[in-house]
Amino acid sequence: MDKQVLLVSNLIEAGKEGVAAMSPILSYMGFPASKLPTALLSNSLDYEHFELMDTTEHMRRTLKAWDALGFCFDAVAVGFIASSEQADLVGDYCSRYEREDACILVDPIMADNGRLYRNLGGDTIASMRTLVSGASLSIPNYTEACLLTGTDHTTSPLARREADRLLDDLLALGPLSALVTSCLMEGVGHCVIGYDAFLDERFVLPYEHVNANFRGTGDVFAAVLLGRLLQGQMLASSTQCAMDAVREMIRQGAGARDPRLGLPIEELLEVVDEVMC
């Protein structure tokens, strides 16, 4: 449980997403994490007003300082990236771990419901493809997987062959293992599809869709997933743990606060232990 983890994502000042959502969960699971903020964000983009500060130059100086101090990490989780320059910087940093026994998890946070998030341009897709290519594990949602692979987005359920093709095209970009979350599949319903390179195995995990739109649930999913992987679980069981934790946190947190602020994570940490995996 002494593994060193680095979180590379946005740091939100009012709310629970990005680093602010992932850090307490990983710490609770026994993996206190270092943080490399890619942007300082006043609040979620769901509000009418927000302020975003690009931190690229600070990231560059931080990585140089860490190199001088000999810092290294057993796992790097990459989320929100603010620019192509940042993508190159983070990609170069992660590449040094490619030949080592490190987990590089890339969650290409950029889109949902068929479109890019506010304030993101088309160059974001190319930047995320670069990062995904060097990942041990990439976990885009369905919209992000479509954008990464050039697949037409649809709101209709996918046939199994269409889901397999989407996963194949994602893996062709270079990650060793991959998940596609928030899928809708014929005969299955809402599900996560995945490929575990260690077992050379595909899987489909259905879930009950919860009609709630809390910010940061993808970050909660990524944190629980990474924690379980670092504890030695296989990808499919780690994914199931993460799905169950997100569902139960939403159930317990519903009505507690403005969904734009995310879940009250510190009040719900025991859920991580309660879900059966």
Backbone hydrogen bonds in HBPLUS format (Angstrom, degrees):
<---DONOR---> <-ACCEPTOR-->    atom                        ^
c    i                          cat <-CA-CA->   ^        H-A-AA   ^      H-
h    n   atom  resd res      DA  || num        DHA   H-A  angle D-A-AA Bond
n    s   type  num  typ     dist DA aas  dist angle  dist       angle   num
A0074-ASP N   A0004-GLN O   2.69 MM  70  5.18 146.9  1.80 137.2 148.4     1
A0075-ALA N   A0004-GLN O   3.21 MM  71  6.61 141.4  2.37 156.5 158.0     2
A0034-SER N   A0005-VAL O   2.88 MM  29  6.20 163.8  1.91 164.3 159.8     3
A0006-LEU N   A0075-ALA O   2.92 MM  69  6.32 150.8  2.01 148.6 158.2     4
A0077-ALA N   A0006-LEU O   2.87 MM  71  6.26 166.2  1.89 169.9 174.2     5
A0007-LEU N   A0034-SER O   2.89 MM  27  6.20 160.6  1.93 148.2 153.4     6
A0036-LEU N   A0007-LEU O   2.81 MM  29  6.07 154.7  1.87 172.6 170.5     7
A0008-VAL N   A0077-ALA O   2.82 MM  69  6.00 170.3  1.83 168.5 165.6     8
A0079-GLY N   A0008-VAL O   2.74 MM  71  6.06 163.2  1.77 170.4 167.7     9
A0038-THR N   A0009-SER O   2.86 MM  29  5.22 155.1  1.92 116.7 124.3    10
A0019-VAL N   A0010-ASN O   3.04 MM   9  6.15 163.3  2.07 163.4 168.6    11
A0011-LEU N   A0039-ALA O   2.90 MM  28  6.16 171.9  1.90 174.3 174.9    12
A0041-LEU N   A0011-LEU O   3.03 MM  30  6.12 167.5  2.04 144.8 146.6    13
A0013-GLU N   A0041-LEU O   2.78 MM  28  6.10 156.4  1.84 166.3 170.9    14
A0016-LYS N   A0261-LEU O   2.77 MM 245  5.92 139.3  1.94 129.3 141.9    15
A0021-ALA N   A0018-GLY O   3.08 MM   3  5.51 143.2  2.22 109.3 119.3    16
A0022-MET N   A0018-GLY O   3.11 MM   4  6.38 161.4  2.14 155.3 161.0    17
A0023-SER N   A0019-VAL O   2.97 MM   4  5.72 170.6  1.98 152.1 155.0    18
A0026-LEU N   A0022-MET O   3.06 MM   4  6.27 171.1  2.06 166.6 168.7    19
A0027-SER N   A0023-SER O   2.97 MM   4  6.06 159.7  2.01 153.7 159.9    20
A0028-TYR N   A0024-PRO O   2.99 MM   4  6.04 155.3  2.05 139.0 145.6    21
A0029-MET N   A0025-ILE O   3.01 MM   4  6.27 142.0  2.15 143.0 153.7    22
A0031-PHE N   A0026-LEU O   2.72 MM   5  5.09 160.1  1.76 151.4 146.8    23
A0030-GLY N   A0027-SER O   3.04 MM   3  5.12 157.9  2.09 103.7 110.3    24
A0040-LEU N   A0053-MET O   2.99 MM  13  5.08 157.1  2.04 141.1 147.4    25
A0053-MET N   A0040-LEU O   2.85 MM  13  5.08 159.6  1.89 146.9 153.9    26
A0042-SER N   A0051-GLU O   2.88 MM   9  5.20 164.1  1.91 154.7 159.5    27
A0047-TYR N   A0044-SER O   3.30 MM   3  6.15 172.3  2.30 119.9 122.0    28
A0059-MET N   A0055-THR O   2.89 MM   4  6.15 156.6  1.94 159.0 166.8    29
A0060-ARG N   A0056-THR O   2.97 MM   4  6.28 157.3  2.02 152.0 157.8    30
A0061-ARG N   A0057-GLU O   3.07 MM   4  6.36 161.9  2.11 149.9 153.6    31
A0062-THR N   A0058-HIS O   2.84 MM   4  5.99 154.7  1.90 149.5 157.3    32
A0063-LEU N   A0059-MET O   2.95 MM   4  6.16 165.7  1.97 156.5 158.8    33
A0064-LYS N   A0060-ARG O   3.21 MM   4  6.45 152.2  2.29 141.9 149.3    34
A0065-ALA N   A0061-ARG O   2.98 MM   4  6.24 154.5  2.05 145.4 152.4    35
A0066-TRP N   A0062-THR O   2.88 MM   4  6.18 160.2  1.92 154.5 160.0    36
A0067-ASP N   A0063-LEU O   2.94 MM   4  6.12 153.8  2.01 143.1 150.1    37
A0068-ALA N   A0064-LYS O   3.02 MM   4  6.27 157.2  2.07 146.5 152.3    38
A0069-LEU N   A0065-ALA O   3.05 MM   4  6.31 139.2  2.22 141.8 153.2    39
A0069-LEU N   A0066-TRP O   3.14 MM   3  4.98 124.4  2.47  90.7 105.0    40
A0070-GLY N   A0066-TRP O   2.91 MM   4  6.05 111.2  2.40 136.8 154.1    41
A0071-PHE N   A0066-TRP O   2.93 MM   5  5.15 156.3  1.99 150.6 149.0    42
A0070-GLY N   A0067-ASP O   3.09 MM   3  4.99 149.9  2.19  97.3 106.6    43
A0103-CYS N   A0074-ASP O   3.04 MM  29  6.51 154.7  2.10 145.1 147.2    44
A0076-VAL N   A0103-CYS O   2.87 MM  27  6.34 156.8  1.93 161.0 167.4    45
A0105-LEU N   A0076-VAL O   2.87 MM  29  6.18 149.9  1.96 155.0 164.4    46
A0078-VAL N   A0105-LEU O   2.76 MM  27  6.14 166.7  1.78 169.4 172.3    47
A0107-ASP N   A0078-VAL O   2.82 MM  29  6.03 175.0  1.82 176.4 174.7    48
A0087-ALA N   A0083-SER O   3.08 MM   4  6.41 154.9  2.14 143.3 150.5    49
A0088-ASP N   A0084-SER O   3.00 MM   4  6.28 155.4  2.06 148.3 153.4    50
A0089-LEU N   A0085-GLU O   3.03 MM   4  6.26 159.2  2.08 145.9 151.9    51
A0090-VAL N   A0086-GLN O   2.80 MM   4  6.01 171.4  1.81 163.4 164.3    52
A0091-GLY N   A0087-ALA O   2.80 MM   4  5.78 156.6  1.86 142.8 150.8    53
A0092-ASP N   A0088-ASP O   2.91 MM   4  6.00 159.6  1.95 146.4 151.3    54
A0093-TYR N   A0089-LEU O   3.09 MM   4  6.31 154.7  2.16 141.3 148.5    55
A0094-CYS N   A0090-VAL O   2.84 MM   4  6.08 163.5  1.87 155.4 159.5    56
A0095-SER N   A0091-GLY O   2.99 MM   4  6.05 142.0  2.13 142.4 152.3    57
A0097-TYR N   A0094-CYS O   2.93 MM   3  5.62 161.0  1.97 121.3 127.4    58
A0098-GLU N   A0095-SER O   3.16 MM   3  5.24 164.4  2.19 106.9 111.8    59
A0100-GLU N   A0097-TYR O   3.01 MM   3  5.09 161.5  2.04 109.9 115.1    60
A0136-SER N   A0104-ILE O   2.81 MM  32  4.94 146.3  1.92 130.7 141.6    61
A0137-LEU N   A0104-ILE O   3.17 MM  33  6.39 160.3  2.21 149.7 147.0    62
A0106-VAL N   A0137-LEU O   2.87 MM  31  6.33 160.8  1.91 157.9 164.5    63
A0139-ILE N   A0106-VAL O   3.01 MM  33  6.45 153.2  2.09 149.5 154.2    64
A0109-ILE N   A0107-ASP O   2.68 MM   2  5.67 127.8  1.95 119.3 102.6    65
A0117-TYR N   A0110-MET O   2.82 MM   7  5.71 155.3  1.88 144.1 142.9    66
A0112-ASP N   A0115-ARG O   3.03 MM   3  5.72 154.1  2.10 160.6 159.5    67
A0115-ARG N   A0112-ASP O   3.16 MM   3  5.72 168.7  2.17 120.2 123.4    68
A0120-LEU N   A0117-TYR O   3.32 MM   3  5.92 145.5  2.45 139.3 137.4    69
A0124-THR N   A0121-GLY O   3.05 MM   3  5.75 161.0  2.09 118.3 124.2    70
A0125-ILE N   A0122-GLY O   3.22 MM   3  5.87 144.5  2.35 114.4 120.6    71
A0127-SER N   A0123-ASP O   3.07 MM   4  6.34 157.4  2.12 148.7 155.4    72
A0128-MET N   A0124-THR O   2.92 MM   4  6.13 158.8  1.96 151.2 156.3    73
A0129-ARG N   A0125-ILE O   2.95 MM   4  6.22 150.8  2.04 147.4 155.9    74
A0130-THR N   A0126-ALA O   3.18 MM   4  6.45 152.4  2.26 144.1 150.2    75
A0131-LEU N   A0127-SER O   3.22 MM   4  6.62 155.3  2.29 146.0 151.8    76
A0132-VAL N   A0128-MET O   2.84 MM   4  6.01 166.8  1.85 157.3 161.1    77
A0133-SER N   A0129-ARG O   3.04 MM   4  6.12 147.1  2.15 144.4 152.0    78
A0134-GLY N   A0131-LEU O   3.21 MM   3  5.72 147.7  2.32 110.3 118.1    79
A0135-ALA N   A0132-VAL O   3.12 MM   3  5.16 169.6  2.13 113.6 114.8    80
A0176-LEU N   A0135-ALA O   3.17 MM  41  6.70 150.1  2.27 144.4 150.9    81
A0177-SER N   A0136-SER O   2.94 MM  41  6.07 148.2  2.04 136.3 146.6    82
A0138-SER N   A0177-SER O   3.18 MM  39  6.65 150.3  2.28 136.8 141.9    83
A0179-LEU N   A0138-SER O   2.89 MM  41  6.35 152.5  1.97 158.3 165.7    84
A0181-THR N   A0140-PRO O   2.99 MM  41  6.36 158.3  2.04 141.3 146.9    85
A0145-ALA N   A0141-ASN O   2.85 MM   4  6.07 157.0  1.90 158.2 165.6    86
A0142-TYR N   A0181-THR O   2.86 MM  39  5.85 118.7  2.24 148.3 157.1    87
A0146-CYS N   A0142-TYR O   2.98 MM   4  6.24 153.7  2.05 149.2 156.0    88
A0147-LEU N   A0143-THR O   3.02 MM   4  6.35 159.1  2.07 151.9 157.2    89
A0148-LEU N   A0144-GLU O   2.88 MM   4  6.05 161.1  1.92 151.5 156.8    90
A0149-THR N   A0145-ALA O   3.06 MM   4  6.10 151.1  2.15 143.2 150.0    91
A0150-GLY N   A0146-CYS O   2.85 MM   4  5.64 118.6  2.23 142.2 155.8    92
A0151-THR N   A0146-CYS O   2.90 MM   5  4.52 143.7  2.03 134.7 139.2    93
A0158-LEU N   A0184-LEU O   2.71 MM  26  6.13 164.1  1.73 146.7 146.7    94
A0186-GLU N   A0158-LEU O   2.79 MM  28  5.69 167.2  1.80 144.6 146.7    95
A0162-GLU N   A0159-ALA O   2.97 MM   3  5.19 123.8  2.29 102.8 117.6    96
A0163-ALA N   A0159-ALA O   3.01 MM   4  6.38 156.4  2.07 157.1 164.2    97
A0164-ASP N   A0160-ARG O   2.89 MM   4  6.13 159.5  1.93 151.8 157.5    98
A0165-ARG N   A0161-ARG O   2.94 MM   4  6.08 150.8  2.03 138.0 146.0    99
A0166-LEU N   A0162-GLU O   2.98 MM   4  6.19 157.0  2.03 145.4 151.2   100
A0167-LEU N   A0163-ALA O   3.02 MM   4  6.28 160.9  2.06 149.2 154.0   101
A0168-ASP N   A0164-ASP O   2.84 MM   4  6.04 156.1  1.90 146.7 154.0   102
A0169-ASP N   A0165-ARG O   2.87 MM   4  6.09 160.8  1.91 151.9 156.3   103
A0170-LEU N   A0166-LEU O   2.98 MM   4  6.22 149.0  2.08 143.6 152.3   104
A0171-LEU N   A0167-LEU O   2.94 MM   4  6.17 164.1  1.97 152.4 156.3   105
A0172-ALA N   A0168-ASP O   2.91 MM   4  6.13 140.3  2.07 142.8 154.4   106
A0173-LEU N   A0170-LEU O   3.06 MM   3  5.51 153.4  2.14 109.0 117.0   107
A0174-GLY N   A0171-LEU O   3.00 MM   3  5.57 155.3  2.06 113.4 120.7   108
A0178-ALA N   A0195-TYR O   3.18 MM  17  5.46 154.5  2.25 140.8 148.5   109
A0195-TYR N   A0178-ALA O   2.86 MM  17  5.46 150.7  1.95 159.5 164.7   110
A0180-VAL N   A0193-ILE O   2.82 MM  13  5.35 150.3  1.91 155.0 159.6   111
A0193-ILE N   A0180-VAL O   3.08 MM  13  5.35 159.8  2.13 148.1 148.8   112
A0183-CYS N   A0191-CYS O   2.98 MM   8  5.20 151.3  2.06 174.8 165.5   113
A0191-CYS N   A0183-CYS O   2.97 MM   8  5.20 152.8  2.05 132.9 136.9   114
A0185-MET N   A0189-GLY O   2.96 MM   4  5.11 167.1  1.98 132.0 132.9   115
A0188-VAL N   A0185-MET O   3.10 MM   3  5.33 162.3  2.13 125.6 128.4   116
A0189-GLY N   A0185-MET O   2.84 MM   4  5.11 176.8  1.84 152.3 151.8   117
A0207-TYR N   A0190-HIS O   2.96 MM  17  5.77 153.6  2.04 140.4 140.5   118
A0192-VAL N   A0205-LEU O   2.91 MM  13  5.18 150.2  2.00 133.5 141.8   119
A0205-LEU N   A0192-VAL O   2.85 MM  13  5.18 168.8  1.86 155.2 159.1   120
A0194-GLY N   A0203-PHE O   2.94 MM   9  5.34 153.0  2.01 156.9 156.5   121
A0203-PHE N   A0194-GLY O   2.98 MM   9  5.34 149.7  2.08 141.5 142.7   122
A0196-ASP N   A0201-GLU O   2.79 MM   5  5.27 167.9  1.81 160.1 162.4   123
A0200-ASP N   A0196-ASP O   2.77 MM   4  5.59 119.1  2.14 139.0 157.3   124
A0201-GLU N   A0196-ASP O   3.09 MM   5  5.27 155.9  2.15 138.9 145.2   125
A0212-ALA N   A0210-VAL O   2.87 MM   2  5.72 131.0  2.11 109.9  94.7   126
A0215-ARG N   A0259-PRO O   2.98 MM  44  6.21 166.8  2.00 158.5 154.7   127
A0219-ASP N   A0216-GLY O   3.06 MM   3  5.10 123.4  2.39  97.0 111.3   128
A0220-VAL N   A0216-GLY O   3.02 MM   4  6.38 150.7  2.11 149.7 158.1   129
A0221-PHE N   A0217-THR O   2.93 MM   4  6.18 162.2  1.96 148.2 152.6   130
A0222-ALA N   A0218-GLY O   2.96 MM   4  6.18 161.0  2.00 143.5 148.4   131
A0223-ALA N   A0219-ASP O   2.93 MM   4  6.09 156.2  1.98 146.5 152.6   132
A0224-VAL N   A0220-VAL O   3.05 MM   4  6.28 172.6  2.05 160.2 160.9   133
A0225-LEU N   A0221-PHE O   2.95 MM   4  6.02 164.1  1.97 152.7 158.0   134
A0226-LEU N   A0222-ALA O   2.91 MM   4  6.03 167.2  1.92 148.1 151.6   135
A0227-GLY N   A0223-ALA O   2.91 MM   4  6.07 163.6  1.94 149.8 155.0   136
A0228-ARG N   A0224-VAL O   2.96 MM   4  6.15 163.4  1.98 153.8 157.4   137
A0229-LEU N   A0225-LEU O   3.00 MM   4  6.26 158.2  2.05 150.9 157.3   138
A0230-LEU N   A0226-LEU O   2.91 MM   4  6.14 160.1  1.95 154.7 159.8   139
A0231-GLN N   A0227-GLY O   3.02 MM   4  6.25 129.4  2.28 136.7 150.4   140
A0231-GLN N   A0228-ARG O   3.10 MM   3  4.94 130.4  2.36  91.0 104.8   141
A0233-GLN N   A0228-ARG O   3.13 MM   5  5.71 163.9  2.16 152.7 147.6   142
A0232-GLY N   A0229-LEU O   2.96 MM   3  5.17 157.6  2.01 105.9 112.7   143
A0238-SER N   A0234-MET O   2.95 MM   4  6.04 155.1  2.01 152.6 160.7   144
A0239-THR N   A0235-LEU O   2.83 MM   4  5.96 152.8  1.91 150.1 157.5   145
A0240-GLN N   A0236-ALA O   3.00 MM   4  6.27 155.5  2.06 146.3 152.7   146
A0241-CYS N   A0237-SER O   2.99 MM   4  6.22 157.2  2.05 144.6 150.5   147
A0242-ALA N   A0238-SER O   3.03 MM   4  6.27 158.9  2.07 145.6 151.0   148
A0243-MET N   A0239-THR O   2.90 MM   4  6.16 161.2  1.93 154.1 159.0   149
A0244-ASP N   A0240-GLN O   2.95 MM   4  6.12 167.0  1.97 153.4 156.7   150
A0245-ALA N   A0241-CYS O   2.91 MM   4  6.08 154.7  1.97 148.7 156.1   151
A0246-VAL N   A0242-ALA O   3.03 MM   4  6.20 162.8  2.06 150.5 154.3   152
A0247-ARG N   A0243-MET O   3.06 MM   4  6.28 166.5  2.08 151.3 155.0   153
A0248-GLU N   A0244-ASP O   2.99 MM   4  6.14 163.4  2.01 148.0 152.5   154
A0249-MET N   A0245-ALA O   2.88 MM   4  6.00 156.7  1.94 148.9 155.8   155
A0250-ILE N   A0246-VAL O   2.97 MM   4  6.14 157.8  2.02 150.0 155.8   156
A0251-ARG N   A0247-ARG O   2.95 MM   4  6.20 158.4  2.00 145.2 151.7   157
A0252-GLN N   A0248-GLU O   2.92 MM   4  6.11 164.3  1.94 150.6 154.0   158
A0253-GLY N   A0249-MET O   2.79 MM   4  5.73 144.4  1.92 140.6 151.3   159
A0254-ALA N   A0250-ILE O   2.88 MM   4  5.64 126.6  2.17 146.0 153.3   160
A0256-ALA N   A0253-GLY O   2.96 MM   3  5.41 160.6  2.00 137.4 139.0   161
A0261-LEU N   A0258-ASP O   2.86 MM   3  5.62 164.2  1.88 127.2 132.3   162
A0262-GLY N   A0259-PRO O   3.04 MM   3  5.21 161.0  2.08 107.4 113.4   163
A0265-ILE N   A0263-LEU O   2.84 MM   2  5.31 129.6  2.09 109.3  93.6   164
A0267-GLU N   A0264-PRO O   3.03 MM   3  5.70 139.1  2.20 118.3 128.8   165
A0268-LEU N   A0265-ILE O   2.82 MM   3  5.09 153.7  1.89 112.0 121.0   166
A0271-VAL N   A0268-LEU O   3.01 MM   3  5.74 159.6  2.05 121.7 128.0   167
A0272-VAL N   A0269-LEU O   3.04 MM   3  5.82 149.8  2.13 120.7 126.5   168
A0273-ASP N   A0270-GLU O   3.07 MM   3  5.45 134.3  2.29 106.3 117.0   169
A0274-GLU N   A0270-GLU O   3.13 MM   4  6.37 142.7  2.27 142.2 153.4   170
A0274-GLU N   A0271-VAL O   3.01 MM   3  4.82 120.0  2.39  91.0 107.3   171
A0275-VAL N   A0271-VAL O   3.14 MM   4  6.22 154.1  2.21 161.8 160.3   172
